[in-house]
Amino acid sequence: MAESNPMLSIDALTFLSAHQALEQGEAAIRAGETVFDLGGVKAADSSGVALLLAWQRRALDAGHRLTFVNVPDNVQKLAALYGVDTLLPQA
C-alpha cells in the first residue's frame, strides 16, 4: 500500500475551500499519489463529498484509483446518505 500523501495539507473540505482543495488534490494525483490522508481536516461539509468524488474521477481518468484515510466522520455519513460511499474506498 502506498504511503499517505504528505503533499495534501488540507484543513477544510468546505464550500469556501473547495476550489483550492480541488487544485491541491489534482496536483497530488498528477504527482502519482493514490492515498489521500484527510487526518488534518478540521472542518467539512457536503462539499467534502463532492471533492472526494471529483478527486476519484480525476484519478480514474489518469488510470489510478484513490484510497482515502482518516475521512472525517460527517463526510463518511453524508457519503452514505447520498449512496456514494462505495465510490470512495477507505483504508
N, C-alpha and C positions, 0 to 999 in steps of 0.2 A: 504494500500500500504506500502511496506517495505521502510525503510529509505535508503537514498543514502549511498553507500559504502564508509566508511571512510578509509578502507584499500587500496583502489585503488588510489594511489597518482601518477598518470602518467601525465607527462607534454608533452609527444610527442607520436604520433602514426605514426611513420615513418619507413622506411626500416631499419635504423640504430638502432632503439629502439624496433623493433618488437619482437625479441626473449625474451627480458626481460619483455616487456609488456604482452606477451602471458603467461609467467610463473606467473606473478603477478595476472593476471585475473584468471588463473586456480586455484591459491591458494584461491582467494576470492570465487570462485564457490565451491570449496571443503569445505570452511567455511560456506557455505549456503547462500551467498549473491546472491540476484536476481535483484538488482538495481545498475547499474553502472553509476555514475555521472562523466561525462567527462569534467566538467567545468574547470578543471585545465590544460587541453590540450592546448598548445600554438602553436604546430606545428603538422601538419598531412598531409599525402599524401595517395595514393591509398592503401598503406599497412594498413592504418587505417580501411578501409572497410574489408580487409581480416581478420584483428584482431577481429573486431566485429562479423563477421561470424564465426570465429573459436571459440570465447568465447560462442556464442549462441549454436554451435554444442556441445561443452563440457557440457554446462548446460542442453541441451536436453538429452544428454546421461545419465546425473545424475538425470533425471526426473524433471527438472526445466525449466523455460523459463525466460530469462533475459529481463529487460526493461532498455533502455538507456536514460539518462538525460543529457542535455547540450551537445549534439553531435555537434562537430564543423561543421559549415556551409558547408565547402568544402567536408567533408566526407559525409554529407547528399546528396549533389549534385552528388557526384561520385556514391553513392549507387543507386540513382535514375537513373543515366545514365546507370549503369550496369544492372538495372532492379532487384535489390535485396533489395530495400528499404523496401518492405513489410515483409522481413525476419528479420528486425531489429526494433522491436517495441520501440517507444519512449513515454515517459511520457509527 
